[in-house]
Amino acid sequence: SLKNQAGKEEKNYINKSEEAESLIQIPGHPLSTFTKENEALGKYLENTKARWESLVESLSGKAGGKDKAEKTEGVKGAQGAEGAKETPDWEALLAAFSEELAKLRSFTVHYAKKGDLLYPLLKVKYDISGPSQVMWTVDDEIRDTLGELNRELSEKSKGVRALKNTGEDLDDEEEEYIRSKAEIAESILNSFFLKNYLAVRNRMEEMIYKEENILFPMCALQFQKEEWMQIYFDSKDYEACFSVENISWKEAEENGNIPEKWRAVEAAGESVREKDRKKAYEEHSGDFHNAALPQGAGKMLEDLLRRVESLEGKSGHSGESPSASDGEIIMPGGHLKKNELIAMLNTLPVEITFVDKDNINRFFNEGPKVFKRPQMAIDREVFSCHPPKVEPMVRMIIGNFRDGKEDEVPIWMEKGGKPFLVRYMAVRDKEQNYVGTLEAVTDMTEVKEHFRQYFKSHPEEL
């Protein structure tokens, strides 16, 4: 899947390229940052590798699922032969493991940036689908495995609750759950659990190699400078990964937040809109300027006319005032200036994304987001912005909206320890024609806490 298609210029992707190396040497360049993150991860994995391999080796033959008493007998036997010092310090090991697992999970920011900024661009613009089909899938599998290990750790650690000295007498049922912290730690760090952990560490090491020898050279050979600049600015929305901060890329900063290519496109669009505005003004304003009206009355009549026409649906500019020199946008529910509308949408405590009827990302509001929306995703097909395992579900939801089978799909999920409600909604006009899909992401932490307190005070309603 990574080979060149017939007829295309031969390019050597399967090794480190001079193009990639030259970009990596530029301070602040996205490839430089990605590489530093990989170097930090590789060093960390190497420094912590021996500890866990040795523990798994010592637990060989005591895989998860074996009777706990059997494992305990093995430890006691070692104590009898070599003394108590041979017993692993389970509490210390669990504390070290918990810290390391949290550290590795923080590296998923690196995978998220690849999925948002690199894979879709390769697939959509350059017709190179290999990375998105293969590497993106592995990235997700690594994240899923780390998440599963964390959930298992969290669930099994709940037994510690009975160790708290509350001064209350425990009933018979609670008495069964009293275990020492060492027993809890030993039950978690079994051979099966640690083998899964070592396996995901190995996959992370393999991904470093694949990125350095396949993905990064491929991107270096394809992406244009203005695309790298957009990736650079979009990267600022992500947290630092493995303590590797996004340092300034001088050339990009000198060009401003909108690279030259995007600035040119925007300027061209403004020019076309200005011509349309003048043409529409001439068509609708009549002889206002030549009429003998009191001072200021002409402007007042112009405003009145354009608002009435907009409300009646006569304007051919999607509700935008054809003579709106003040930047107003006229809608059936009123009128707002562009800056007011932008500020209002950005103030809503909801992450909004709009996908048009042609499945193209057209808008998302600004501000910090749980689900990142890079600027490069605008005007790109929505399906290309999702990993392979999610894409079929997105296609099904939008297909059902388009066919009128559904109007809304709510999905509850947890991310970063917080509850979120993600609502996908079909957007239809007055004639019930499908015009697009709206995604709204709401942080439900306050709602959860509100009802927790409510039902704590009203347990009879549960």
Backbone torsions as a table, in degrees:
resi	resn	phi	psi	omega
1	SER	NA	-16.3	-179.0
2	LEU	-96.9	-0.3	179.6
3	LYS	-77.0	155.2	177.8
4	ASN	-68.9	146.7	175.3
5	GLN	-76.7	153.6	-178.3
6	ALA	-58.9	137.3	176.6
7	GLY	93.1	-12.1	-179.9
8	LYS	-89.8	157.7	179.5
9	GLU	-61.7	134.6	-179.7
10	GLU	-67.7	126.3	178.4
11	LYS	-134.4	133.3	-177.1
12	ASN	-89.3	104.0	-179.2
13	TYR	-93.4	-25.5	-166.4
14	ILE	-85.7	42.8	169.3
15	ASN	-171.1	170.6	178.7
16	LYS	-66.8	129.1	-177.3
17	SER	-102.2	158.0	177.2
18	GLU	-64.0	-35.5	179.6
19	GLU	-61.8	-45.0	-179.9
20	ALA	-65.3	-42.7	-178.6
21	GLU	-62.2	-38.2	-178.9
22	SER	-67.9	-35.7	178.7
23	LEU	-72.9	-35.7	179.7
24	ILE	-63.1	-29.1	-178.6
25	GLN	-77.4	-8.7	-179.4
26	ILE	-84.3	115.9	-179.7
27	PRO	-58.1	128.5	177.2
28	GLY	88.6	-12.6	178.8
29	HIS	-64.7	142.1	-179.1
30	PRO	-51.8	-40.4	179.0
31	LEU	-66.1	-32.4	176.3
32	SER	-66.1	-43.1	179.5
33	THR	-66.9	-45.4	177.4
34	PHE	-56.9	-42.8	-177.9
35	THR	-66.4	-42.4	178.3
36	LYS	-62.7	-37.2	177.4
37	GLU	-63.8	-42.4	178.0
38	ASN	-64.2	-40.3	179.2
39	GLU	-63.6	-39.9	179.3
40	ALA	-66.0	-42.1	178.4
41	LEU	-65.4	-45.6	-179.1
42	GLY	-59.4	-41.4	179.0
43	LYS	-65.8	-40.8	-179.0
44	TYR	-66.1	-44.4	179.7
45	LEU	-62.1	-39.5	179.9
46	GLU	-65.4	-42.1	-177.4
47	ASN	-70.6	-23.0	-176.1
48	THR	-109.4	3.3	-173.4
49	LYS	-67.2	-46.1	-172.4
50	ALA	-61.6	-38.8	-176.0
51	ARG	-58.6	-47.9	-174.1
52	TRP	-79.0	-32.2	176.9
53	GLU	-65.3	-40.0	179.9
54	SER	-67.5	-35.2	179.0
55	LEU	-69.0	-42.7	178.5
56	VAL	-62.4	-39.8	179.5
57	GLU	-63.5	-40.0	-179.3
58	SER	-69.8	-22.5	-179.9
59	LEU	-99.2	9.4	-177.6
60	SER	-58.9	135.7	-178.2
61	GLY	89.0	-4.7	179.7
62	LYS	-119.1	51.4	-176.5
63	ALA	-66.0	159.4	179.3
64	GLY	-58.6	140.6	-179.3
65	GLY	105.8	-17.9	176.7
66	LYS	-75.1	156.5	-178.7
67	ASP	-61.3	134.0	-178.3
68	LYS	-60.7	-35.5	-178.9
69	ALA	-62.2	-36.0	178.8
70	GLU	-63.1	-42.6	179.4
71	LYS	-65.5	-42.4	-178.2
72	THR	-62.8	-39.3	178.8
73	GLU	-61.3	-38.8	179.3
74	GLY	-62.5	-40.3	178.8
75	VAL	-67.3	-41.1	-179.6
76	LYS	-65.0	-37.7	178.8
77	GLY	-61.9	-39.9	178.1
78	ALA	-65.4	-35.6	178.9
79	GLN	-65.2	-39.9	-178.1
80	GLY	-67.3	-35.0	-176.2
81	ALA	-81.8	-41.1	-171.4
82	GLU	-116.0	-9.2	-178.3
83	GLY	100.9	165.4	-174.9
84	ALA	-62.9	-21.1	-176.9
85	LYS	-65.7	-19.0	-178.2
86	GLU	-77.1	-16.0	179.7
87	THR	-70.6	128.3	179.8
88	PRO	-61.5	145.4	174.6
89	ASP	-81.5	85.6	-172.3
90	TRP	-60.6	-39.9	-179.0
91	GLU	-62.1	-45.3	-179.7
92	ALA	-65.2	-40.0	179.3
93	LEU	-64.5	-41.0	-179.6
94	LEU	-66.7	-39.4	178.1
95	ALA	-62.8	-42.5	179.3
96	ALA	-66.5	-40.4	179.9
97	PHE	-65.3	-44.0	179.8
98	SER	-59.0	-42.2	179.5
99	GLU	-65.3	-42.4	-177.7
100	GLU	-70.7	-37.6	178.9
101	LEU	-63.1	-42.0	177.3
102	ALA	-63.0	-37.4	179.6
103	LYS	-64.3	-46.9	-178.3
104	LEU	-68.1	-35.4	178.8
105	ARG	-65.1	-27.6	178.7
106	SER	-68.4	-18.6	179.9
107	PHE	-75.0	-11.1	179.8
108	THR	-64.4	-15.3	172.8
109	VAL	-59.5	-38.4	178.2
110	HIS	-60.3	-45.6	179.8
111	TYR	-67.0	-37.0	179.2
112	ALA	-63.8	-40.8	179.4
113	LYS	-64.4	-40.7	177.2
114	LYS	-61.3	-44.5	-177.6
115	GLY	-66.6	-32.0	-178.3
116	ASP	-87.9	-32.7	-167.8
117	LEU	-112.4	-27.4	-174.5
118	LEU	-105.7	-56.0	-175.1
119	TYR	-57.2	-49.3	-177.9
120	PRO	-61.7	-38.2	-179.7
121	LEU	-65.3	-42.7	177.2
122	LEU	-61.0	-42.2	-175.4
123	LYS	-73.1	-46.4	-172.7
124	VAL	-79.0	-51.1	-173.9
125	LYS	-84.1	-36.3	-173.7
126	TYR	-108.9	3.5	174.0
127	ASP	57.0	37.5	175.7
128	ILE	-113.7	99.7	-172.2
129	SER	-96.9	-9.8	-177.6
130	GLY	-52.1	-55.2	-178.5
131	PRO	-58.7	-41.4	-177.8
132	SER	-68.5	-30.4	-179.4
133	GLN	-81.7	-33.5	-174.4
134	VAL	-103.3	-62.4	-174.9
135	MET	-65.0	-41.0	-179.6
136	TRP	-60.1	-39.7	178.2
137	THR	-63.9	-43.4	179.3
138	VAL	-65.6	-41.3	176.7
139	ASP	-54.2	-45.9	-179.1
140	ASP	-66.7	-37.5	179.1
141	GLU	-66.2	-38.1	176.6
142	ILE	-63.4	-46.3	179.1
143	ARG	-61.1	-43.0	-178.8
144	ASP	-63.2	-42.9	-179.5
145	THR	-64.3	-44.6	177.9
146	LEU	-61.5	-38.8	178.1
147	GLY	-65.6	-41.1	178.8
148	GLU	-64.4	-42.7	177.2
149	LEU	-60.8	-40.9	-179.9
150	ASN	-66.0	-40.5	178.5
151	ARG	-64.8	-41.9	178.9
152	GLU	-63.8	-41.2	177.7
153	LEU	-60.8	-45.0	-178.0
154	SER	-65.8	-44.6	-177.2
155	GLU	-66.0	-44.3	-178.4
156	LYS	-71.4	-25.8	-179.2
157	SER	-75.9	-10.4	-178.2
158	LYS	-63.3	-18.6	178.7
159	GLY	-62.7	-18.5	-179.0
160	VAL	-64.0	-21.8	-176.1
161	ARG	-56.4	-32.8	-177.1
162	ALA	-75.8	-8.5	-178.2
163	LEU	-84.7	-13.9	-177.6
164	LYS	-67.8	134.0	-179.4
165	ASN	-85.4	92.7	-177.3
166	THR	-94.0	-10.8	-178.0
167	GLY	82.9	-0.8	-179.3
168	GLU	-96.3	149.1	175.8
169	ASP	-75.7	134.2	-179.8
170	LEU	-88.5	140.0	176.4
171	ASP	-80.6	177.6	-174.8
172	ASP	-61.2	-38.3	-177.8
173	GLU	-66.3	-43.0	179.3
174	GLU	-67.8	-30.9	-178.4
175	GLU	-60.4	-32.2	-178.6
176	GLU	-66.8	-21.5	-174.9
177	TYR	-95.1	-1.2	-179.3
178	ILE	-73.7	116.6	175.8
179	ARG	-137.4	154.7	177.3
180	SER	-74.0	157.1	177.8
181	LYS	-59.7	-34.6	179.7
182	ALA	-65.3	-40.1	178.7
183	GLU	-64.6	-41.3	179.3
184	ILE	-63.3	-45.6	-179.5
185	ALA	-62.5	-40.7	-179.3
186	GLU	-65.7	-36.2	-179.9
187	SER	-69.3	-27.2	179.5
188	ILE	-79.7	-48.7	-174.2
189	LEU	-85.2	59.6	175.4
190	ASN	-87.5	172.6	-175.3
191	SER	-62.1	-43.3	-178.2
192	PHE	-61.9	-45.4	-179.4
193	PHE	-61.3	-46.0	-177.0
194	LEU	-71.6	-30.9	176.9
195	LYS	-65.7	-38.9	175.0
196	ASN	-62.8	-38.7	-179.7
197	TYR	-66.4	-44.5	178.2
198	LEU	-63.5	-35.2	-180.0
199	ALA	-64.6	-42.2	-178.9
200	VAL	-71.4	-31.3	173.7
201	ARG	-61.8	-43.0	179.7
202	ASN	-63.0	-38.4	179.7
203	ARG	-66.9	-33.9	177.9
204	MET	-67.8	-39.1	176.7
205	GLU	-64.3	-42.4	179.3
206	GLU	-63.9	-36.4	180.0
207	MET	-66.8	-34.5	175.6
208	ILE	-57.4	-46.1	-179.7
209	TYR	-62.9	-44.7	-178.3
210	LYS	-63.5	-38.3	179.2
211	GLU	-66.3	-46.8	-176.0
212	GLU	-68.3	-32.4	-173.2
213	ASN	-104.7	-12.4	179.9
214	ILE	-127.0	-61.0	-171.5
215	LEU	-65.3	-51.6	-175.9
216	PHE	-65.0	-44.5	175.3
217	PRO	-60.2	-38.3	179.7
218	MET	-62.1	-46.5	179.4
219	CYS	-64.7	-40.6	-178.5
220	ALA	-62.8	-36.1	-178.9
221	LEU	-77.4	-21.4	-174.3
222	GLN	-104.9	-47.2	-169.6
223	PHE	-68.8	140.8	176.0
224	GLN	-85.6	162.7	-175.9
225	LYS	-59.1	-42.0	-178.5
226	GLU	-66.4	-27.8	176.5
227	GLU	-71.9	-39.4	175.2
228	TRP	-62.5	-36.4	178.9
229	MET	-65.3	-41.5	178.4
230	GLN	-65.5	-39.1	175.9
231	ILE	-61.3	-40.5	179.1
232	TYR	-59.6	-47.8	-178.4
233	PHE	-70.3	-37.5	177.7
234	ASP	-65.8	-31.2	-179.0
235	SER	-64.2	-22.3	-178.5
236	LYS	-65.4	-18.9	-179.5
237	ASP	-78.3	-8.4	-176.8
238	TYR	-100.5	150.5	177.4
239	GLU	-67.4	157.8	175.4
240	ALA	-62.6	139.0	-177.1
241	CYS	-108.8	122.8	178.9
242	PHE	54.9	39.2	177.5
243	SER	65.4	15.6	176.8
244	VAL	-93.9	105.8	-177.6
245	GLU	-80.0	151.1	174.1
246	ASN	-77.2	103.4	179.0
247	ILE	-85.4	166.0	-173.6
248	SER	-72.9	133.5	172.0
249	TRP	-98.5	107.5	-170.4
250	LYS	-55.6	-49.1	-175.8
251	GLU	-63.0	-39.8	179.7
252	ALA	-67.0	-42.6	-179.4
253	GLU	-63.6	-35.8	179.2
254	GLU	-67.6	-27.1	178.4
255	ASN	-84.0	-11.3	-179.8
256	GLY	86.4	172.7	-174.3
257	ASN	-66.2	-23.9	177.5
258	ILE	-108.9	110.4	-178.9
259	PRO	-56.7	163.8	-173.8
260	GLU	-55.2	-40.8	-178.5
261	LYS	-63.2	-43.9	-179.9
262	TRP	-69.7	-35.8	178.4
263	ARG	-62.8	-41.0	-179.6
264	ALA	-64.6	-42.4	178.9
265	VAL	-63.2	-43.5	-179.0
266	GLU	-64.8	-41.6	179.7
267	ALA	-63.2	-40.0	178.5
268	ALA	-63.7	-40.7	178.4
269	GLY	-63.7	-40.6	178.8
270	GLU	-63.9	-37.8	-179.5
271	SER	-64.2	-43.7	178.7
272	VAL	-63.8	-42.6	-179.9
273	ARG	-63.9	-36.2	179.8
274	GLU	-66.3	-40.0	177.9
275	LYS	-64.1	-43.0	178.2
276	ASP	-62.3	-38.4	-179.4
277	ARG	-63.2	-44.7	-179.1
278	LYS	-66.4	-40.7	179.9
279	LYS	-63.7	-44.4	179.8
280	ALA	-65.2	-37.1	179.7
281	TYR	-62.3	-43.1	179.9
282	GLU	-64.6	-35.8	-178.6
283	GLU	-71.2	-34.4	-171.3
284	HIS	-102.2	-23.6	-171.6
285	SER	-83.8	-17.5	178.1
286	GLY	64.7	-134.8	-177.3
287	ASP	-106.4	36.7	-177.5
288	PHE	-54.6	-43.3	-174.4
289	HIS	-69.2	-26.3	-177.3
290	ASN	-94.4	-12.6	-177.7
291	ALA	-71.8	150.7	179.2
292	ALA	-86.0	81.9	-179.4
293	LEU	-114.8	156.0	176.4
294	PRO	-59.4	156.5	-178.8
295	GLN	-58.2	129.5	178.5
296	GLY	88.9	-17.3	-177.3
297	ALA	-69.1	-34.4	179.9
298	GLY	-59.8	-46.2	179.3
299	LYS	-62.4	-39.6	-179.1
300	MET	-64.4	-42.6	179.8
301	LEU	-67.9	-36.8	177.0
302	GLU	-59.2	-48.8	-179.7
303	ASP	-61.0	-42.6	-179.1
304	LEU	-63.0	-44.9	-179.0
305	LEU	-61.2	-48.8	-175.9
306	ARG	-65.8	-34.2	179.8
307	ARG	-70.3	-41.8	178.1
308	VAL	-62.9	-44.8	-179.0
309	GLU	-63.9	-38.5	179.4
310	SER	-65.8	-44.3	179.6
311	LEU	-64.2	-30.9	179.4
312	GLU	-84.4	-3.1	178.9
313	GLY	78.3	20.1	-177.9
314	LYS	-87.5	-16.4	-178.5
315	SER	-74.9	138.0	-179.2
316	GLY	-96.1	24.3	-174.6
317	HIS	-124.9	39.4	173.8
318	SER	53.2	38.5	176.0
319	GLY	87.9	-10.0	179.1
320	GLU	-83.3	132.3	-175.2
321	SER	-60.6	126.4	-179.5
322	PRO	-69.2	-20.3	179.4
323	SER	-124.9	32.6	-174.1
324	ALA	-83.1	78.2	178.0
325	SER	-67.8	-20.7	178.9
326	ASP	-89.6	5.2	175.8
327	GLY	76.7	19.1	-179.0
328	GLU	-78.7	147.3	174.5
329	ILE	-115.3	120.8	-175.5
330	ILE	-94.0	128.9	-179.8
331	MET	-133.6	161.3	179.5
332	PRO	-56.4	-30.8	-178.5
333	GLY	-89.0	2.2	-179.4
334	GLY	143.8	-159.6	179.9
335	HIS	-143.5	143.0	-179.1
336	LEU	-135.8	148.8	170.3
337	LYS	-76.0	154.2	-175.6
338	LYS	-56.7	-44.4	-178.4
339	ASN	-66.5	-30.7	177.8
340	GLU	-69.5	-42.2	179.5
341	LEU	-63.7	-44.2	179.1
342	ILE	-60.8	-47.4	-178.8
343	ALA	-62.7	-39.2	-179.6
344	MET	-64.6	-46.5	-179.5
345	LEU	-64.4	-35.1	-180.0
346	ASN	-76.1	-17.0	-179.8
347	THR	-84.9	-25.0	179.8
348	LEU	-56.9	135.5	179.6
349	PRO	-79.4	45.1	-177.1
350	VAL	-142.2	140.3	172.4
351	GLU	-87.0	119.2	-174.5
352	ILE	-112.6	134.3	172.3
353	THR	-134.0	133.1	177.2
354	PHE	-117.5	128.3	177.1
355	VAL	-114.3	126.0	-174.9
356	ASP	-76.3	-179.1	-175.1
357	LYS	-65.9	-17.2	177.8
358	ASP	-94.8	12.4	177.4
359	ASN	70.0	27.2	-179.1
360	ILE	-104.9	132.4	175.2
361	ASN	-64.9	121.8	-178.2
362	ARG	-114.9	-26.5	-175.0
363	PHE	-159.9	143.2	162.5
364	PHE	-147.1	145.9	-179.2
365	ASN	-73.8	163.6	-173.5
366	GLU	-92.6	174.0	177.6
367	GLY	110.2	172.0	179.1
368	PRO	-58.6	140.2	-177.1
369	LYS	-135.8	146.0	173.3
370	VAL	-75.0	-40.6	176.1
371	PHE	-106.2	109.2	-172.8
372	LYS	-65.5	140.5	175.1
373	ARG	-126.3	92.8	179.4
374	PRO	-68.6	149.7	179.1
375	GLN	-58.1	-30.1	-178.7
376	MET	-65.8	-15.9	179.9
377	ALA	-77.1	-18.8	179.2
378	ILE	-64.9	137.3	-178.7
379	ASP	68.6	18.5	177.5
380	ARG	-113.7	146.6	179.2
381	GLU	-59.5	133.2	-173.6
382	VAL	-61.4	-33.0	-176.7
383	PHE	-64.8	-30.7	-178.0
384	SER	-71.7	-13.7	-176.6
385	CYS	-91.9	4.3	-178.6
386	HIS	-119.4	145.5	178.1
387	PRO	-65.2	159.2	-175.1
388	PRO	-52.8	-36.7	-175.4
389	LYS	-74.2	-20.2	-178.5
390	VAL	-95.7	-28.3	-174.0
391	GLU	-52.6	-44.8	-179.8
392	PRO	-59.0	-37.9	-180.0
393	MET	-66.8	-40.8	179.2
394	VAL	-63.3	-43.4	178.9
395	ARG	-62.0	-39.9	-178.8
396	MET	-66.2	-44.5	-178.9
397	ILE	-61.4	-50.8	-178.4
398	ILE	-65.8	-36.9	177.4
399	GLY	-62.0	-41.2	178.0
400	ASN	-67.4	-36.6	176.2
401	PHE	-63.5	-45.7	-177.1
402	ARG	-62.9	-37.9	-178.0
403	ASP	-84.8	-1.4	179.3
404	GLY	77.8	13.1	-179.4
405	LYS	-77.2	-28.1	-179.5
406	GLU	-142.3	157.2	175.8
407	ASP	-117.1	-20.7	-178.2
408	GLU	-156.3	143.4	175.2
409	VAL	-132.0	107.2	177.4
410	PRO	-90.8	138.0	178.3
411	ILE	-131.2	122.9	176.4
412	TRP	-95.0	137.0	178.8
413	MET	-151.9	164.6	175.2
414	GLU	-115.2	135.8	178.9
415	LYS	-144.5	126.1	-178.2
416	GLY	62.3	28.8	179.4
417	GLY	79.8	5.7	-179.2
418	LYS	-116.6	146.8	177.4
419	PRO	-84.3	138.8	178.7
420	PHE	-132.7	145.3	172.1
421	LEU	-110.2	117.4	177.8
422	VAL	-106.1	117.7	-178.3
423	ARG	-113.6	124.4	173.6
424	TYR	-101.8	125.0	-174.6
425	MET	-129.2	135.4	175.6
426	ALA	-74.2	131.8	178.2
427	VAL	-103.2	122.4	-177.9
428	ARG	-128.1	150.7	178.6
429	ASP	-85.1	-172.9	-176.1
430	LYS	-63.0	-27.2	178.7
431	GLU	-89.7	9.2	179.3
432	GLN	66.5	23.3	172.8
433	ASN	-79.4	138.8	178.8
434	TYR	-70.2	123.9	179.7
435	VAL	-117.6	-6.1	178.0
436	GLY	158.2	-175.4	179.6
437	THR	-125.2	136.4	178.0
438	LEU	-111.0	129.2	174.0
439	GLU	-109.3	128.4	179.5
440	ALA	-127.2	123.1	-179.2
441	VAL	-110.2	122.2	-177.2
442	THR	-121.8	130.0	174.7
443	ASP	-75.2	118.8	-175.4
444	MET	-101.4	17.9	-178.3
445	THR	-60.0	-46.3	-179.4
446	GLU	-64.5	-39.1	179.1
447	VAL	-64.4	-43.6	179.3
448	LYS	-60.6	-44.8	-179.5
449	GLU	-66.3	-39.1	179.0
450	HIS	-58.5	-49.3	-177.3
451	PHE	-74.3	-27.2	175.3
452	ARG	-62.7	-45.4	178.9
453	GLN	-67.2	-37.4	-177.8
454	TYR	-64.5	-49.8	-177.1
455	PHE	-73.5	-19.5	173.5
456	LYS	-67.8	-35.1	178.3
457	SER	-85.6	-20.4	-178.4
458	HIS	-129.3	63.2	-176.9
459	PRO	-62.3	-23.5	-178.7
460	GLU	-67.2	-16.1	-178.7
461	GLU	-89.8	-7.0	179.6
462	LEU	-70.8	NA	NA
